[in-house]
Amino acid sequence: MNPFASSRAGRAGPWLGIAPGLALFLTFALVPAIAVVGMSFTDISGMPNVPWHWVGLDNYRRFFSAGAVAANLDVINRTLVFALSVTVILNALALLLAVLLSGRLRGAALYRSIVFMPVVLGVTIVGLIWSLVFNPTGGPAASLWSSFGSSSSFLGDPKLAFTLIIFVQIWAAIGTTMMIYHAGLMAVPADLYEAARVDGANAWHRLRHVTIPMVAPAITANMVISIVGSLQTYQIIYVLTGDRPTTSVLALKVFSIGFGTSEQGYAAAVSMIQFVLVAVIALVLLTYLRRRETQL
Amino acid sequence: MTVLHDAPSAGRLQPWPADEQRRRPRQWSPWRLINYLIALAVVALYVLPLLFLLNTALKRPGEFSADPVGLTESLALGNFVDAWTQGNFGALVANSVLYALVCAAVSTVLSVLIAFPVARNYVRWSRSLRVLFVISLFLPNAIVAQFQLVLQLGLYDTRLGYMLLMTAGLGVGPLLVMGYLRSLPRELDEAAAMDGCGYFRFVWTFVFPLCKPVLGAVFILQVIGVWNDIIGATIYLASPELRTISLGLFTFYGEYGNNQWELLAAATLIVAAPLILLYVFTQRLFISGAIAGSLK
């Protein structure tokens, strides 16, 4: 019960306080998220004052039409490869780093802070730093390549560009994931390691049978965050290469269709396809990991 | 640089305390050496790109293309002046500071006004409101619908429209504050109400100061979110005089990215410097904010 409710002002106060924030959230976040479903059945454009029509499932048919389906399945495939490889490598490395930089090492906290830095710097600065490093006319990467007697145009190379993007994404995002694992590790009771050691467990056994089961909830959280995040992220790709046939993912397609060619009805349909993909994968993964947690 | 966990507390909680108990603190086992080498390599992977950026920024125009990886022969601080004036960074920085501070301040205040009565169940539908904010984090990608809305409201290409969207779009604030409020005693509200303290006076003089730690994290999270936003700024800020520093840097990259890396590196450092400084001084807030933010 609201203890301030004895006066009229005290009864109205909570709602008066909630109203502006809730109105802002409903108007600019929730209503658009629902409206995007309706928009996906129209041919609305991004240009003001152009008439629009209901077109039924045309946008979805167009996405899977004979002329477009090969390229679009390629994009879906690349979205999945991106999300899967980022999630798996990111989590494996982040957990290893968290164990490695766990406080036993002198200066571990400083090392962790350094690894966390890209999270603060943001996508534009991270993108420019790596564009400079991968500068084909003579960056550090080019010198390294040439010392092995080879050369590459890096982000300009259609075969290599996507791999480099995955690398940069992992480099930039590992700080947060590592910090969550670190927080999980700090909560593991010290006696467990002592008991394991008394029982003759070596470093690998301790990692496998003490650390991993104990941080299983953090693994679940991190895996779900990473997969949902990496299925939706496109800013780093936008900065590093832009929308190219060899590097594009679904989320970047939504942006480049919606604001490049201004076909926002079609972009809304791609949004919905992306949403279904994210929802299905997140639910399956969550169910699987929750079940694993109890088995570990 | 203040570090996240100072040595004594980290020492108490470290995962393998048995090592300390065997009392051989200075002994160099091969495993320990490998541990340090890996840590060193990781730190190098994060520090070297930044140092390379600084090295490039200090080169004279043309020096980079002549010798990209070599140590700079000059301290061409003029690059910073040139980048600042050619990119018109003064106006861009002023815009970004305005957007970041206004959005962060407004959404921090709104977060508390929403979170306090909801966390305390002082309003009907508290539970539904909480669920609503959790759901908001898993909504479909609505950029095209948001754009249509902003267009209809006549807010396209205005400071107000951009700030409203950025304030509404960063929805973790209320959830973070709700989580924190659970640790504050409810008896305080009752005592204050008994003494005749009004609702808003109580929120202002008690809830805000008591929530300071989490509000710092919410504020900082919003500041970096807005400062680093590139997509929102690209979509909504068409007029050059409204643009942000991140967008300005990205435009600058489009103009100078091919041949004038000395200027571009200087520009990148100008944009990164305030973030790095802020990070060094408010690291705890940054990290707790980012972890909580990603845990959504």
Boltz contact constraints between the chains, C-beta under 6 A:
constraints:
  - contact:
      token1: [A, 2]
      token2: [B, 122]
      max_distance: 6.0
  - contact:
      token1: [A, 3]
      token2: [B, 189]
      max_distance: 6.0
  - contact:
      token1: [A, 3]
      token2: [B, 190]
      max_distance: 6.0
  - contact:
      token1: [A, 3]
      token2: [B, 193]
      max_distance: 6.0
  - contact:
      token1: [A, 4]
      token2: [B, 193]
      max_distance: 6.0
  - contact:
      token1: [A, 4]
      token2: [B, 199]
      max_distance: 6.0
  - contact:
      token1: [A, 10]
      token2: [B, 199]
      max_distance: 6.0
  - contact:
      token1: [A, 13]
      token2: [B, 199]
      max_distance: 6.0
  - contact:
      token1: [A, 13]
      token2: [B, 200]
      max_distance: 6.0
  - contact:
      token1: [A, 14]
      token2: [B, 117]
      max_distance: 6.0
  - contact:
      token1: [A, 14]
      token2: [B, 122]
      max_distance: 6.0
  - contact:
      token1: [A, 14]
      token2: [B, 123]
      max_distance: 6.0
  - contact:
      token1: [A, 17]
      token2: [B, 113]
      max_distance: 6.0
  - contact:
      token1: [A, 18]
      token2: [B, 114]
      max_distance: 6.0
  - contact:
      token1: [A, 21]
      token2: [B, 110]
      max_distance: 6.0
  - contact:
      token1: [A, 21]
      token2: [B, 113]
      max_distance: 6.0
  - contact:
      token1: [A, 21]
      token2: [B, 114]
      max_distance: 6.0
  - contact:
      token1: [A, 24]
      token2: [B, 168]
      max_distance: 6.0
  - contact:
      token1: [A, 25]
      token2: [B, 168]
      max_distance: 6.0
  - contact:
      token1: [A, 28]
      token2: [B, 165]
      max_distance: 6.0
  - contact:
      token1: [A, 28]
      token2: [B, 168]
      max_distance: 6.0
  - contact:
      token1: [A, 29]
      token2: [B, 136]
      max_distance: 6.0
  - contact:
      token1: [A, 29]
      token2: [B, 168]
      max_distance: 6.0
  - contact:
      token1: [A, 32]
      token2: [B, 142]
      max_distance: 6.0
  - contact:
      token1: [A, 32]
      token2: [B, 145]
      max_distance: 6.0
  - contact:
      token1: [A, 32]
      token2: [B, 146]
      max_distance: 6.0
  - contact:
      token1: [A, 32]
      token2: [B, 149]
      max_distance: 6.0
  - contact:
      token1: [A, 33]
      token2: [B, 139]
      max_distance: 6.0
  - contact:
      token1: [A, 33]
      token2: [B, 140]
      max_distance: 6.0
  - contact:
      token1: [A, 33]
      token2: [B, 142]
      max_distance: 6.0
  - contact:
      token1: [A, 35]
      token2: [B, 145]
      max_distance: 6.0
  - contact:
      token1: [A, 36]
      token2: [B, 140]
      max_distance: 6.0
  - contact:
      token1: [A, 36]
      token2: [B, 142]
      max_distance: 6.0
  - contact:
      token1: [A, 36]
      token2: [B, 145]
      max_distance: 6.0
  - contact:
      token1: [A, 39]
      token2: [B, 145]
      max_distance: 6.0
  - contact:
      token1: [A, 48]
      token2: [B, 151]
      max_distance: 6.0
  - contact:
      token1: [A, 102]
      token2: [B, 14]
      max_distance: 6.0
  - contact:
      token1: [A, 102]
      token2: [B, 15]
      max_distance: 6.0
  - contact:
      token1: [A, 103]
      token2: [B, 10]
      max_distance: 6.0
  - contact:
      token1: [A, 103]
      token2: [B, 14]
      max_distance: 6.0
  - contact:
      token1: [A, 104]
      token2: [B, 14]
      max_distance: 6.0
  - contact:
      token1: [A, 104]
      token2: [B, 16]
      max_distance: 6.0
  - contact:
      token1: [A, 105]
      token2: [B, 39]
      max_distance: 6.0
  - contact:
      token1: [A, 109]
      token2: [B, 3]
      max_distance: 6.0
  - contact:
      token1: [A, 109]
      token2: [B, 4]
      max_distance: 6.0
  - contact:
      token1: [A, 109]
      token2: [B, 5]
      max_distance: 6.0
  - contact:
      token1: [A, 110]
      token2: [B, 3]
      max_distance: 6.0
  - contact:
      token1: [A, 111]
      token2: [B, 39]
      max_distance: 6.0
  - contact:
      token1: [A, 111]
      token2: [B, 43]
      max_distance: 6.0
  - contact:
      token1: [A, 114]
      token2: [B, 43]
      max_distance: 6.0
  - contact:
      token1: [A, 114]
      token2: [B, 46]
      max_distance: 6.0
  - contact:
      token1: [A, 115]
      token2: [B, 46]
      max_distance: 6.0
  - contact:
      token1: [A, 119]
      token2: [B, 290]
      max_distance: 6.0
  - contact:
      token1: [A, 120]
      token2: [B, 275]
      max_distance: 6.0
  - contact:
      token1: [A, 120]
      token2: [B, 279]
      max_distance: 6.0
  - contact:
      token1: [A, 120]
      token2: [B, 286]
      max_distance: 6.0
  - contact:
      token1: [A, 121]
      token2: [B, 272]
      max_distance: 6.0
  - contact:
      token1: [A, 121]
      token2: [B, 275]
      max_distance: 6.0
  - contact:
      token1: [A, 122]
      token2: [B, 228]
      max_distance: 6.0
  - contact:
      token1: [A, 124]
      token2: [B, 230]
      max_distance: 6.0
  - contact:
      token1: [A, 124]
      token2: [B, 246]
      max_distance: 6.0
  - contact:
      token1: [A, 124]
      token2: [B, 249]
      max_distance: 6.0
  - contact:
      token1: [A, 124]
      token2: [B, 250]
      max_distance: 6.0
  - contact:
      token1: [A, 125]
      token2: [B, 268]
      max_distance: 6.0
  - contact:
      token1: [A, 125]
      token2: [B, 272]
      max_distance: 6.0
  - contact:
      token1: [A, 128]
      token2: [B, 253]
      max_distance: 6.0
  - contact:
      token1: [A, 128]
      token2: [B, 268]
      max_distance: 6.0
  - contact:
      token1: [A, 129]
      token2: [B, 49]
      max_distance: 6.0
  - contact:
      token1: [A, 129]
      token2: [B, 53]
      max_distance: 6.0
  - contact:
      token1: [A, 133]
      token2: [B, 49]
      max_distance: 6.0
  - contact:
      token1: [A, 138]
      token2: [B, 68]
      max_distance: 6.0
  - contact:
      token1: [A, 139]
      token2: [B, 68]
      max_distance: 6.0
  - contact:
      token1: [A, 140]
      token2: [B, 69]
      max_distance: 6.0
  - contact:
      token1: [A, 143]
      token2: [B, 69]
      max_distance: 6.0
  - contact:
      token1: [A, 176]
      token2: [B, 290]
      max_distance: 6.0
  - contact:
      token1: [A, 176]
      token2: [B, 294]
      max_distance: 6.0
  - contact:
      token1: [A, 179]
      token2: [B, 287]
      max_distance: 6.0
  - contact:
      token1: [A, 179]
      token2: [B, 291]
      max_distance: 6.0
  - contact:
      token1: [A, 180]
      token2: [B, 291]
      max_distance: 6.0
  - contact:
      token1: [A, 185]
      token2: [B, 15]
      max_distance: 6.0
  - contact:
      token1: [A, 186]
      token2: [B, 13]
      max_distance: 6.0
  - contact:
      token1: [A, 190]
      token2: [B, 17]
      max_distance: 6.0
  - contact:
      token1: [A, 193]
      token2: [B, 16]
      max_distance: 6.0
  - contact:
      token1: [A, 193]
      token2: [B, 18]
      max_distance: 6.0
  - contact:
      token1: [A, 194]
      token2: [B, 18]
      max_distance: 6.0
  - contact:
      token1: [A, 197]
      token2: [B, 18]
      max_distance: 6.0
  - contact:
      token1: [A, 225]
      token2: [B, 294]
      max_distance: 6.0
  - contact:
      token1: [A, 235]
      token2: [B, 230]
      max_distance: 6.0
  - contact:
      token1: [A, 254]
      token2: [B, 141]
      max_distance: 6.0
  - contact:
      token1: [A, 258]
      token2: [B, 144]
      max_distance: 6.0
  - contact:
      token1: [A, 259]
      token2: [B, 235]
      max_distance: 6.0
  - contact:
      token1: [A, 264]
      token2: [B, 144]
      max_distance: 6.0
  - contact:
      token1: [A, 267]
      token2: [B, 144]
      max_distance: 6.0
  - contact:
      token1: [A, 268]
      token2: [B, 144]
      max_distance: 6.0
  - contact:
      token1: [A, 271]
      token2: [B, 140]
      max_distance: 6.0
  - contact:
      token1: [A, 271]
      token2: [B, 141]
      max_distance: 6.0
  - contact:
      token1: [A, 275]
      token2: [B, 140]
      max_distance: 6.0
